Amino acid sequence: MFKKSVVFLTVLMVSAVGGQFFSQYQYQRQVEQLTTKLNEQHAWSYQQSLISKDWFTRQEQWQIEGNFADLGLEPQAFTIMLQHKISFWPLWLSGEWQVDEQQGDYQQWLQSNQLNSIPHLGQWQANLLTQNLKQSLSIDSFEHNYSQVDLHFHPLLITSNSDLDFAKGTASLNWQGMELDDSSQNGDHIHLQQVSANEQFSQRQGWTLVESANWSIEQLTLQLEQGNTLLDLQNLVVSNQFSEQQQRAFMSVDSSLEQFNFKEAQQRFTLNELVLTSKIGGVPMQSLIALAGANRQQRSEQDLDALVQELISEGIEWQLEQLALKINSNFQDLAMVGDIKLSGNAKLLPFELNAVNSPLQLLRYLDLNVELDANDSLFNYSPLSAYIMALRSAGYLIHQDGRDQSKLIFNDSEFTMNSLPVN
């Protein structure tokens, strides 16, 4: 019995030591691959420096050099230093990182924005047995009183769950919002409440494909010029779903908006109960992947044109299942009261790029079928009311039961409304 116990403990210790060694080896291998990949794919520079290490922990520093111009901002070179601590266990490891406030350009950036610090923490855990990687970045609340506005930033959390190569997984964002208030207490402000987003992604031949994405804003309010300009948005939800059918790519887009209000002086615009359900695509999947990959490479304009030509070789389809909304506006150029419903489909037929010199010429390749249904008082207060009456008289609009309805067909050989030719 004692001999078996010794053998068991010996095997257990050897397994633990082997697992610990493998964890450290796997981490270093992944870091080398990641650094090489980042330096090859991006104009920024990434460097890793070892500060200290032992059997269970490792302290290192990362230096990131880049330029804000690569983010579409005003050109300015910068250097960021990250302090990174890793903990090793058999077949499992974790880490924490933060931006170093004393090195690099981060402290200068904080000072230029009159901030002492931004409380944040990056964390990750890797399970080598299940090949699972969990990551998170949290930014805690902070506030600052500027000369003209008061800033209140509420907690932000970004998380991801993927395989070790970050080739497939999910990501999410949850932000409780922020407030910018005029410090003179005149009521002007920008308030944002509860922003959330989540997506499912995968790698396709080196290209990151977002297979599905959902994001929402609970409320956004804006007041300027002491109430002369007001904006209020409530419960905006957008969902995108990618699909591949018979080697062709499609994207479904579903959106809803509970309410949108805009006021400028005495003019008001209100949008309620907006619902959009649509689907667009039909392009060859391999052509889409090739074009996405070309954006990461230095390809000639001729090569890019060839890829675009291949992409539209089968045309582009758009299916509008539903667009419904209620509107109330007294803006001079947009006076409308009522509701609108649209449905239909459109297709941009295959064409040669060199045969099109202006967007207007694309109408030759457009095949459009749309059905419209609106209440008959929609344009009663608009200069268009006389035009609507003329459309009814001509039969282009069918007027019955308090509704205006029409079916529009437009293509290279036909332009009709309710089967009547449009001159």
KEDREN-444109 format. One record per residue (C-alpha): residue number from 1; residue in one letter; x, y, z. Coordinates in nm, 4 decimals, m for minus. Example, Ala and Ser with C-alpha at 12.3 -4.5 7.8 and 13.67 -1.06 7.14 Angstrom:
REM KEDREN-444109
[atom 1,'a',[1.2300,m0.4500,0.7800]]
[atom 2,'s',[1.3670,m0.1060,0.7140]]
//
This chain:
REM KEDREN-444109
[atom 1,'m',[0.0000,0.0000,0.0000]]
[atom 2,'f',[0.2814,0.2379,0.0937]]
[atom 3,'k',[0.4622,0.1536,m0.2294]]
[atom 4,'k',[0.1522,0.2318,m0.4346]]
[atom 5,'s',[0.1117,0.5629,m0.2551]]
[atom 6,'v',[0.4724,0.6570,m0.3288]]
[atom 7,'v',[0.4290,0.5658,m0.6946]]
[atom 8,'f',[0.1055,0.7640,m0.7135]]
[atom 9,'l',[0.2611,1.0701,m0.5518]]
[atom 10,'t',[0.5631,1.0431,m0.7795]]
[atom 11,'v',[0.3436,1.0275,m1.0895]]
[atom 12,'l',[0.1373,1.3175,m0.9569]]
[atom 13,'m',[0.4460,1.5311,m0.8944]]
[atom 14,'v',[0.5946,1.4489,m1.2340]]
[atom 15,'s',[0.2626,1.5362,m1.3995]]
[atom 16,'a',[0.2423,1.8628,m1.2075]]
[atom 17,'v',[0.5994,1.9567,m1.2956]]
[atom 18,'g',[0.5430,1.8577,m1.6568]]
[atom 19,'g',[0.2180,2.0526,m1.6708]]
[atom 20,'q',[0.3839,2.3561,m1.5166]]
[atom 21,'f',[0.6703,2.3414,m1.7652]]
[atom 22,'f',[0.4261,2.2983,m2.0539]]
[atom 23,'s',[0.2245,2.6024,m1.9393]]
[atom 24,'q',[0.5337,2.8232,m1.9456]]
[atom 25,'y',[0.6503,2.6799,m2.2782]]
[atom 26,'q',[0.3058,2.7229,m2.4358]]
[atom 27,'y',[0.2819,3.0838,m2.3168]]
[atom 28,'q',[0.6191,3.1806,m2.4607]]
[atom 29,'r',[0.5399,3.0073,m2.7907]]
[atom 30,'q',[0.2038,3.1849,m2.8193]]
[atom 31,'v',[0.3627,3.5222,m2.7372]]
[atom 32,'e',[0.6313,3.4780,m3.0032]]
[atom 33,'q',[0.3700,3.3864,m3.2628]]
[atom 34,'l',[0.1467,3.6780,m3.1610]]
[atom 35,'t',[0.4316,3.9309,m3.1690]]
[atom 36,'t',[0.5447,3.8129,m3.5122]]
[atom 37,'k',[0.1885,3.8236,m3.6463]]
[atom 38,'l',[0.1174,4.1715,m3.5083]]
[atom 39,'n',[0.4412,4.3169,m3.6416]]
[atom 40,'e',[0.3747,4.1653,m3.9851]]
[atom 41,'q',[0.0123,4.2773,m4.0149]]
[atom 42,'h',[0.0256,4.6234,m3.8608]]
[atom 43,'a',[0.2357,4.9340,m3.9013]]
[atom 44,'w',[0.2700,4.9486,m3.5237]]
[atom 45,'s',[0.5636,4.7944,m3.3358]]
[atom 46,'y',[0.5227,4.5456,m3.0482]]
[atom 47,'q',[0.8094,4.4472,m2.8156]]
[atom 48,'q',[0.8163,4.2247,m2.5078]]
[atom 49,'s',[1.0739,4.2624,m2.2261]]
[atom 50,'l',[1.1214,4.0267,m1.9301]]
[atom 51,'i',[1.1511,4.1967,m1.5894]]
[atom 52,'s',[1.1492,3.8969,m1.3545]]
[atom 53,'k',[1.0284,3.5392,m1.3337]]
[atom 54,'d',[1.0119,3.2344,m1.1092]]
[atom 55,'w',[0.8467,2.8954,m1.1206]]
[atom 56,'f',[0.4952,3.0359,m1.0699]]
[atom 57,'t',[0.4994,3.3958,m1.1937]]
[atom 58,'r',[0.6437,3.6130,m1.4640]]
[atom 59,'q',[0.6608,3.9938,m1.4776]]
[atom 60,'e',[0.7105,4.1578,m1.8153]]
[atom 61,'q',[0.6708,4.4851,m1.9972]]
[atom 62,'w',[0.5202,4.5441,m2.3396]]
[atom 63,'q',[0.6083,4.8437,m2.5519]]
[atom 64,'i',[0.3663,4.9477,m2.8260]]
[atom 65,'e',[0.4656,5.2149,m3.0767]]
[atom 66,'g',[0.2215,5.3493,m3.3329]]
[atom 67,'n',[0.0566,5.6512,m3.4867]]
[atom 68,'f',[m0.2949,5.7843,m3.4342]]
[atom 69,'a',[m0.3180,5.8352,m3.8116]]
[atom 70,'d',[m0.3672,5.4578,m3.8454]]
[atom 71,'l',[m0.6871,5.4995,m3.6423]]
[atom 72,'g',[m0.8180,5.7768,m3.8668]]
[atom 73,'l',[m0.7173,6.0471,m3.6171]]
[atom 74,'e',[m0.4810,6.3410,m3.6425]]
[atom 75,'p',[m0.1283,6.2081,m3.7142]]
[atom 76,'q',[0.0809,6.1784,m3.3992]]
[atom 77,'a',[0.3318,5.9126,m3.2996]]
[atom 78,'f',[0.2925,5.7560,m2.9554]]
[atom 79,'t',[0.4466,5.4978,m2.7251]]
[atom 80,'i',[0.2509,5.2974,m2.4661]]
[atom 81,'m',[0.4048,5.0749,m2.2002]]
[atom 82,'l',[0.2048,4.7873,m2.0480]]
[atom 83,'q',[0.2912,4.6157,m1.7200]]
[atom 84,'h',[0.1960,4.2480,m1.7449]]
[atom 85,'k',[0.1987,3.9845,m1.4685]]
[atom 86,'i',[0.1437,3.6162,m1.5513]]
[atom 87,'s',[0.0660,3.3313,m1.3093]]
[atom 88,'f',[0.1464,2.9717,m1.4102]]
[atom 89,'w',[m0.0231,2.6504,m1.2990]]
[atom 90,'p',[m0.0224,2.3053,m1.4591]]
[atom 91,'l',[m0.2109,2.3387,m1.7893]]
[atom 92,'w',[m0.3641,2.6670,m1.6731]]
[atom 93,'l',[m0.2358,3.0226,m1.6644]]
[atom 94,'s',[m0.3692,3.3719,m1.6106]]
[atom 95,'g',[m0.2535,3.7294,m1.6391]]
[atom 96,'e',[m0.3266,4.0883,m1.5474]]
[atom 97,'w',[m0.2098,4.4025,m1.7241]]
[atom 98,'q',[m0.2355,4.7777,m1.6928]]
[atom 99,'v',[m0.1027,5.0760,m1.8841]]
[atom 100,'d',[0.2072,5.2163,m1.7125]]
[atom 101,'e',[0.1287,5.5746,m1.6125]]
[atom 102,'q',[0.4948,5.6642,m1.5521]]
[atom 103,'q',[0.6451,5.5526,m1.8833]]
[atom 104,'g',[0.5598,5.6212,m2.2447]]
[atom 105,'d',[0.3178,5.8907,m2.3572]]
[atom 106,'y',[0.0222,5.7865,m2.1414]]
[atom 107,'q',[0.0967,6.0321,m1.8591]]
[atom 108,'q',[0.1314,6.3157,m2.1099]]
[atom 109,'w',[m0.2025,6.2186,m2.2632]]
[atom 110,'l',[m0.3676,6.2196,m1.9192]]
[atom 111,'q',[m0.2255,6.5623,m1.8418]]
[atom 112,'s',[m0.3367,6.7059,m2.1750]]
[atom 113,'n',[m0.6905,6.5874,m2.0932]]
[atom 114,'q',[m0.6615,6.7131,m1.7334]]
[atom 115,'l',[m0.7049,6.3643,m1.5864]]
[atom 116,'n',[m0.5147,6.2111,m1.2968]]
[atom 117,'s',[m0.5791,5.8523,m1.4006]]
[atom 118,'i',[m0.8304,5.6199,m1.5632]]
[atom 119,'p',[m0.8905,5.3150,m1.3398]]
[atom 120,'h',[m0.8625,5.0067,m1.5586]]
[atom 121,'l',[m0.7570,4.6421,m1.5493]]
[atom 122,'g',[m0.7022,4.3838,m1.8204]]
[atom 123,'q',[m0.7314,4.0160,m1.7282]]
[atom 124,'w',[m0.7119,3.6806,m1.9048]]
[atom 125,'q',[m0.7246,3.3092,m1.8240]]
[atom 126,'a',[m0.6098,3.0273,m2.0521]]
[atom 127,'n',[m0.7015,2.6602,m2.0076]]
[atom 128,'l',[m0.4532,2.4527,m2.2068]]
[atom 129,'l',[m0.6560,2.1369,m2.1569]]
[atom 130,'t',[m0.9756,2.2745,m2.3123]]
[atom 131,'q',[m0.7877,2.5216,m2.5382]]
[atom 132,'n',[m1.0057,2.8027,m2.4038]]
[atom 133,'l',[m0.9082,3.1687,m2.3604]]
[atom 134,'k',[m1.1090,3.4244,m2.1619]]
[atom 135,'q',[m1.0181,3.7932,m2.1710]]
[atom 136,'s',[m1.1602,4.1086,m2.0174]]
[atom 137,'l',[m1.0902,4.4794,m1.9922]]
[atom 138,'s',[m1.2715,4.6804,m1.7272]]
[atom 139,'i',[m1.2706,5.0580,m1.6899]]
[atom 140,'d',[m1.4116,5.1846,m1.3630]]
[atom 141,'s',[m1.6024,5.5063,m1.2983]]
[atom 142,'f',[m1.4174,5.8360,m1.3056]]
[atom 143,'e',[m1.5128,6.2006,m1.3329]]
[atom 144,'h',[m1.3563,6.5379,m1.3931]]
[atom 145,'n',[m1.4700,6.8980,m1.3858]]
[atom 146,'y',[m1.3385,7.0888,m1.6872]]
[atom 147,'s',[m1.3668,7.4635,m1.7323]]
[atom 148,'q',[m1.6869,7.4331,m1.9375]]
[atom 149,'v',[m1.8211,7.0796,m1.8882]]
[atom 150,'d',[m1.8395,6.8168,m1.6149]]
[atom 151,'l',[m1.7569,6.4597,m1.7194]]
[atom 152,'h',[m1.8992,6.1520,m1.5448]]
[atom 153,'f',[m1.7831,5.8209,m1.6930]]
[atom 154,'h',[m1.9588,5.5031,m1.5772]]
[atom 155,'p',[m1.8142,5.1480,m1.5771]]
[atom 156,'l',[m1.7242,4.9805,m1.9067]]
[atom 157,'l',[m1.6571,4.6071,m1.9450]]
[atom 158,'i',[m1.5289,4.4309,m2.2574]]
[atom 159,'t',[m1.5014,4.0505,m2.2558]]
[atom 160,'s',[m1.4200,3.7712,m2.4991]]
[atom 161,'n',[m1.4297,3.3922,m2.4936]]
[atom 162,'s',[m1.2371,3.2087,m2.7658]]
[atom 163,'d',[m0.9859,2.9405,m2.8502]]
[atom 164,'l',[m0.6184,3.0043,m2.7726]]
[atom 165,'d',[m0.5482,3.1411,m3.1221]]
[atom 166,'f',[m0.8435,3.3815,m3.1014]]
[atom 167,'a',[m0.9645,3.2249,m3.4258]]
[atom 168,'k',[m1.3206,3.1595,m3.3134]]
[atom 169,'g',[m1.5298,3.2859,m3.0263]]
[atom 170,'t',[m1.7535,3.5559,m2.8857]]
[atom 171,'a',[m1.6991,3.9111,m2.7638]]
[atom 172,'s',[m1.9190,4.1496,m2.5698]]
[atom 173,'l',[m1.9283,4.5078,m2.4459]]
[atom 174,'n',[m2.1328,4.6550,m2.1650]]
[atom 175,'w',[m2.1096,5.0252,m2.0855]]
[atom 176,'q',[m2.3303,5.1924,m1.8281]]
[atom 177,'g',[m2.2850,5.5216,m2.0105]]
[atom 178,'m',[m2.1583,5.8725,m1.9438]]
[atom 179,'e',[m2.2738,6.2283,m1.8806]]
[atom 180,'l',[m2.1349,6.5556,m2.0078]]
[atom 181,'d',[m2.3018,6.8509,m1.8362]]
[atom 182,'d',[m2.2452,7.2191,m1.8981]]
[atom 183,'s',[m2.0662,7.3487,m1.5890]]
[atom 184,'s',[m2.2598,7.6775,m1.6001]]
[atom 185,'q',[m2.5725,7.4759,m1.5117]]
[atom 186,'n',[m2.7755,7.6067,m1.8053]]
[atom 187,'g',[m2.9159,7.2597,m1.8696]]
[atom 188,'d',[m2.7081,7.1759,m2.1784]]
[atom 189,'h',[m2.5865,6.8177,m2.1680]]
[atom 190,'i',[m2.5097,6.4915,m2.3441]]
[atom 191,'h',[m2.6274,6.1798,m2.1570]]
[atom 192,'l',[m2.5723,5.8232,m2.2744]]
[atom 193,'q',[m2.7237,5.5274,m2.0891]]
[atom 194,'q',[m2.6562,5.1555,m2.1158]]
[atom 195,'v',[m2.4727,5.0611,m2.4348]]
[atom 196,'s',[m2.4304,4.6891,m2.5004]]
[atom 197,'a',[m2.2919,4.4822,m2.7853]]
[atom 198,'n',[m2.2012,4.1203,m2.8504]]
[atom 199,'e',[m2.0694,3.9336,m3.1502]]
[atom 200,'q',[m1.9679,3.5888,m3.2669]]
[atom 201,'f',[m1.6586,3.5727,m3.4877]]
[atom 202,'s',[m1.4345,3.3290,m3.6736]]
[atom 203,'q',[m1.1263,3.3397,m3.8930]]
[atom 204,'r',[m1.1636,3.2740,m4.2659]]
[atom 205,'q',[m0.8281,3.2468,m4.4418]]
[atom 206,'g',[m0.6716,3.5119,m4.2182]]
[atom 207,'w',[m0.9775,3.7374,m4.2269]]
[atom 208,'t',[m1.1928,3.7911,m3.9185]]
[atom 209,'l',[m1.5571,3.7308,m4.0055]]
[atom 210,'v',[m1.8270,3.8602,m3.7698]]
[atom 211,'e',[m2.0928,3.5914,m3.8059]]
[atom 212,'s',[m2.3467,3.7690,m3.5871]]
[atom 213,'a',[m2.3571,4.0990,m3.4021]]
[atom 214,'n',[m2.6094,4.2656,m3.1750]]
[atom 215,'w',[m2.5858,4.6081,m3.0178]]
[atom 216,'s',[m2.8223,4.8420,m2.8420]]
[atom 217,'i',[m2.8490,5.1865,m2.6838]]
[atom 218,'e',[m3.1021,5.2317,m2.4067]]
[atom 219,'q',[m3.1089,5.6108,m2.4209]]
[atom 220,'l',[m2.9196,5.9051,m2.5676]]
[atom 221,'t',[m3.0212,6.2612,m2.4835]]
[atom 222,'l',[m2.8670,6.5859,m2.6003]]
[atom 223,'q',[m2.9543,6.9453,m2.5203]]
[atom 224,'l',[m2.7753,7.2462,m2.6695]]
[atom 225,'e',[m2.8257,7.6219,m2.6730]]
[atom 226,'q',[m3.0194,7.6134,m2.3452]]
[atom 227,'g',[m3.2867,7.3863,m2.4841]]
[atom 228,'n',[m3.3150,7.5400,m2.8294]]
[atom 229,'t',[m3.1843,7.2125,m2.9746]]
[atom 230,'l',[m3.2959,6.8808,m2.8268]]
[atom 231,'l',[m3.2355,6.5193,m2.9262]]
[atom 232,'d',[m3.3706,6.2102,m2.7529]]
[atom 233,'l',[m3.3231,5.8501,m2.8659]]
[atom 234,'q',[m3.4705,5.5531,m2.6793]]
[atom 235,'n',[m3.4150,5.1786,m2.7144]]
[atom 236,'l',[m3.2262,5.1369,m3.0409]]
[atom 237,'v',[m3.1528,4.7705,m3.1191]]
[atom 238,'v',[m2.9567,4.6429,m3.4216]]
[atom 239,'s',[m2.8925,4.2756,m3.5062]]
[atom 240,'n',[m2.6803,4.1459,m3.7945]]
[atom 241,'q',[m2.6576,3.7797,m3.8952]]
[atom 242,'f',[m2.4143,3.6484,m4.1565]]
[atom 243,'s',[m2.4974,3.3356,m4.3543]]
[atom 244,'e',[m2.3554,3.1385,m4.6443]]
[atom 245,'q',[m2.5992,2.9783,m4.8891]]
[atom 246,'q',[m2.4792,2.7817,m5.1912]]
[atom 247,'q',[m2.1351,2.9440,m5.1565]]
[atom 248,'r',[m2.2863,3.2944,m5.1610]]
[atom 249,'a',[m2.2683,3.5417,m4.8732]]
[atom 250,'f',[m2.5712,3.7124,m4.7178]]
[atom 251,'m',[m2.6212,3.9500,m4.4268]]
[atom 252,'s',[m2.9523,3.9864,m4.2444]]
[atom 253,'v',[m3.0114,4.3228,m4.0781]]
[atom 254,'d',[m3.2865,4.3616,m3.8180]]
[atom 255,'s',[m3.3330,4.6937,m3.6391]]
[atom 256,'s',[m3.5865,4.8540,m3.4107]]
[atom 257,'l',[m3.6198,5.1957,m3.2507]]
[atom 258,'e',[m3.8767,5.2798,m2.9867]]
[atom 259,'q',[m3.8551,5.6569,m3.0178]]
[atom 260,'f',[m3.6472,5.9356,m3.1703]]
[atom 261,'n',[m3.7183,6.3030,m3.1024]]
[atom 262,'f',[m3.5431,6.6054,m3.2473]]
[atom 263,'k',[m3.6313,6.9682,m3.1769]]
[atom 264,'e',[m3.4792,7.2837,m3.3193]]
[atom 265,'a',[m3.6430,7.6102,m3.2138]]
[atom 266,'q',[m4.0162,7.5542,m3.2853]]
[atom 267,'q',[m3.9626,7.2689,m3.5312]]
[atom 268,'r',[m4.0050,6.9109,m3.4145]]
[atom 269,'f',[m3.9406,6.5700,m3.5661]]
[atom 270,'t',[m4.0600,6.2493,m3.3967]]
[atom 271,'l',[m4.0079,5.8918,m3.5089]]
[atom 272,'n',[m4.1808,5.6050,m3.3261]]
[atom 273,'e',[m4.1936,5.2252,m3.3482]]
[atom 274,'l',[m3.9420,5.1875,m3.6295]]
[atom 275,'v',[m3.8921,4.8270,m3.7432]]
[atom 276,'l',[m3.6523,4.7210,m4.0195]]
[atom 277,'t',[m3.6088,4.3622,m4.1381]]
[atom 278,'s',[m3.3923,4.3082,m4.4445]]
[atom 279,'k',[m3.1333,4.0862,m4.6103]]
[atom 280,'i',[m2.8543,4.1823,m4.8490]]
[atom 281,'g',[m2.5868,3.9871,m5.0317]]
[atom 282,'g',[m2.5649,3.7179,m5.2951]]
[atom 283,'v',[m2.1963,3.7730,m5.3713]]
[atom 284,'p',[m1.9580,3.4748,m5.4052]]
[atom 285,'m',[m1.8137,3.3863,m5.0655]]
[atom 286,'q',[m1.4618,3.3228,m5.1929]]
[atom 287,'s',[m1.4597,3.6565,m5.3752]]
[atom 288,'l',[m1.5626,3.8331,m5.0544]]
[atom 289,'i',[m1.2821,3.6628,m4.8601]]
[atom 290,'a',[m1.0291,3.7498,m5.1318]]
[atom 291,'l',[m1.1309,4.1161,m5.1309]]
[atom 292,'a',[m1.1199,4.1334,m4.7500]]
[atom 293,'g',[m0.7719,3.9813,m4.7541]]
[atom 294,'a',[m0.6554,4.2304,m5.0157]]
[atom 295,'n',[m0.7359,4.5188,m4.7813]]
[atom 296,'r',[m0.4567,4.3944,m4.5528]]
[atom 297,'q',[m0.2067,4.3800,m4.8359]]
[atom 298,'q',[m0.0445,4.6283,m5.0686]]
[atom 299,'r',[m0.2403,4.5453,m5.3840]]
[atom 300,'s',[m0.2434,4.7504,m5.7010]]
[atom 301,'e',[m0.5550,4.9380,m5.8078]]
[atom 302,'q',[m0.5845,4.7049,m6.1056]]
[atom 303,'d',[m0.5830,4.3989,m5.8776]]
[atom 304,'l',[m0.8471,4.5529,m5.6530]]
[atom 305,'d',[m1.0680,4.6346,m5.9521]]
[atom 306,'a',[m1.0400,4.2731,m6.0649]]
[atom 307,'l',[m1.1449,4.1495,m5.7204]]
[atom 308,'v',[m1.4430,4.3877,m5.7107]]
[atom 309,'q',[m1.5432,4.2762,m6.0603]]
[atom 310,'e',[m1.5372,3.9154,m5.9447]]
[atom 311,'l',[m1.7390,4.0087,m5.6357]]
[atom 312,'i',[m2.0264,4.1546,m5.8407]]
[atom 313,'s',[m2.0122,3.8832,m6.1064]]
[atom 314,'e',[m2.3473,3.7436,m5.9865]]
[atom 315,'g',[m2.5034,4.0753,m5.8855]]
[atom 316,'i',[m2.6123,4.1989,m5.5430]]
[atom 317,'e',[m2.9542,4.1209,m5.3946]]
[atom 318,'w',[m3.1538,4.3124,m5.1342]]
[atom 319,'q',[m3.4694,4.1780,m4.9722]]
[atom 320,'l',[m3.6714,4.4308,m4.7711]]
[atom 321,'e',[m3.9121,4.2240,m4.5663]]
[atom 322,'q',[m4.0401,4.5173,m4.3658]]
[atom 323,'l',[m3.9762,4.8832,m4.2996]]
[atom 324,'a',[m4.2437,5.0305,m4.0746]]
[atom 325,'l',[m4.2446,5.3556,m3.8802]]
[atom 326,'k',[m4.4623,5.6303,m3.7389]]
[atom 327,'i',[m4.3625,5.9903,m3.8023]]
[atom 328,'n',[m4.4719,6.3308,m3.6804]]
[atom 329,'s',[m4.2820,6.6298,m3.8145]]
[atom 330,'n',[m4.3525,6.9984,m3.8635]]
[atom 331,'f',[m4.0177,7.0787,m4.0258]]
[atom 332,'q',[m4.0861,7.2985,m4.3254]]
[atom 333,'d',[m3.9264,7.0645,m4.5781]]
[atom 334,'l',[m4.0382,6.7472,m4.4026]]
[atom 335,'a',[m4.3934,6.8035,m4.2787]]
[atom 336,'m',[m4.5427,6.4560,m4.2237]]
[atom 337,'v',[m4.7921,6.2980,m3.9825]]
[atom 338,'g',[m4.8765,5.9290,m3.9980]]
[atom 339,'d',[m4.7257,5.5882,m4.0593]]
[atom 340,'i',[m4.5433,5.4222,m4.3509]]
[atom 341,'k',[m4.4874,5.0583,m4.4423]]
[atom 342,'l',[m4.2518,4.9431,m4.7168]]
[atom 343,'s',[m4.1560,4.5986,m4.8452]]
[atom 344,'g',[m4.0003,4.4610,m5.1591]]
[atom 345,'n',[m3.6763,4.3530,m5.3189]]
[atom 346,'a',[m3.4045,4.4912,m5.5395]]
[atom 347,'k',[m3.1167,4.3497,m5.7365]]
[atom 348,'l',[m2.8137,4.5156,m5.8860]]
[atom 349,'l',[m2.7501,4.3056,m6.1953]]
[atom 350,'p',[m2.3964,4.2040,m6.2987]]
[atom 351,'f',[m2.2110,4.4783,m6.4864]]
[atom 352,'e',[m1.8625,4.5704,m6.6034]]
[atom 353,'l',[m1.6876,4.8287,m6.3875]]
[atom 354,'n',[m1.5281,5.0007,m6.6855]]
[atom 355,'a',[m1.8746,5.0481,m6.8408]]
[atom 356,'v',[m1.9984,5.2660,m6.5527]]
[atom 357,'n',[m1.8689,5.6217,m6.5202]]
[atom 358,'s',[m2.1223,5.7628,m6.2718]]
[atom 359,'p',[m2.3616,5.6330,m6.0035]]
[atom 360,'l',[m2.6561,5.7390,m6.2221]]
[atom 361,'q',[m2.5546,5.4828,m6.4846]]
[atom 362,'l',[m2.6088,5.2067,m6.2283]]
[atom 363,'l',[m2.9848,5.2586,m6.2735]]
[atom 364,'r',[m2.9541,5.0611,m6.5984]]
[atom 365,'y',[m2.8627,4.7557,m6.3899]]
[atom 366,'l',[m3.1211,4.8046,m6.1149]]
[atom 367,'d',[m3.4225,4.5748,m6.0843]]
[atom 368,'l',[m3.6582,4.7155,m5.8192]]
[atom 369,'n',[m3.9941,4.5970,m5.6827]]
[atom 370,'v',[m4.1405,4.7908,m5.3887]]
[atom 371,'e',[m4.4815,4.7928,m5.2205]]
[atom 372,'l',[m4.5869,5.1032,m5.0266]]
[atom 373,'d',[m4.8661,5.1396,m4.7713]]
[atom 374,'a',[m4.9213,5.4706,m4.5866]]
[atom 375,'n',[m5.2073,5.6499,m4.4174]]
[atom 376,'d',[m5.3722,5.9048,m4.6452]]
[atom 377,'s',[m5.3039,6.2021,m4.4157]]
[atom 378,'l',[m4.9271,6.1542,m4.4200]]
[atom 379,'f',[m4.8588,6.4584,m4.6415]]
[atom 380,'n',[m5.1640,6.6720,m4.5557]]
[atom 381,'y',[m4.9440,6.9490,m4.4126]]
[atom 382,'s',[m4.6729,6.9184,m4.6753]]
[atom 383,'p',[m4.6205,7.1016,m5.0063]]
[atom 384,'l',[m4.6343,6.7507,m5.1533]]
[atom 385,'s',[m5.0058,6.7154,m5.0743]]
[atom 386,'a',[m5.1078,6.8424,m5.4192]]
[atom 387,'y',[m4.8669,6.5969,m5.5813]]
[atom 388,'i',[m5.0182,6.3106,m5.3765]]
[atom 389,'m',[m5.3671,6.4084,m5.4976]]
[atom 390,'a',[m5.2414,6.3994,m5.8564]]
[atom 391,'l',[m5.0948,6.0503,m5.8048]]
[atom 392,'r',[m5.4306,5.9304,m5.6720]]
[atom 393,'s',[m5.6178,6.0800,m5.9660]]
[atom 394,'a',[m5.3797,5.9155,m6.2126]]
[atom 395,'g',[m5.4177,5.5765,m6.0436]]
[atom 396,'y',[m5.0580,5.5569,m5.9271]]
[atom 397,'l',[m5.1829,5.5482,m5.5682]]
[atom 398,'i',[m5.4813,5.3336,m5.4687]]
[atom 399,'h',[m5.6773,5.5291,m5.2077]]
[atom 400,'q',[m5.9106,5.3238,m4.9893]]
[atom 401,'d',[m5.9987,5.2770,m4.6215]]
[atom 402,'g',[m5.7853,5.5746,m4.5227]]
[atom 403,'r',[m5.4713,5.4304,m4.6833]]
[atom 404,'d',[m5.2575,5.5028,m4.9899]]
[atom 405,'q',[m5.1072,5.1941,m5.1536]]
[atom 406,'s',[m4.8859,5.1409,m5.4535]]
[atom 407,'k',[m4.6625,4.8817,m5.6141]]
[atom 408,'l',[m4.3603,5.0203,m5.7967]]
[atom 409,'i',[m4.1592,4.8259,m6.0546]]
[atom 410,'f',[m3.8439,4.9748,m6.2014]]
[atom 411,'n',[m3.5893,4.8115,m6.4301]]
[atom 412,'d',[m3.4221,4.8688,m6.7642]]
[atom 413,'s',[m3.7416,4.7919,m6.9572]]
[atom 414,'e',[m4.0233,4.8881,m6.7179]]
[atom 415,'f',[m4.1175,5.1735,m6.4877]]
[atom 416,'t',[m4.4699,5.1338,m6.3500]]
[atom 417,'m',[m4.6793,5.2145,m6.0429]]
[atom 418,'n',[m4.9803,4.9885,m5.9906]]
[atom 419,'s',[m4.9121,4.8468,m6.3397]]
[atom 420,'l',[m4.9514,5.1947,m6.4954]]
[atom 421,'p',[m4.6561,5.3315,m6.6957]]
[atom 422,'v',[m4.4803,5.6252,m6.5324]]
[atom 423,'n',[m4.3978,5.8979,m6.7815]]
//
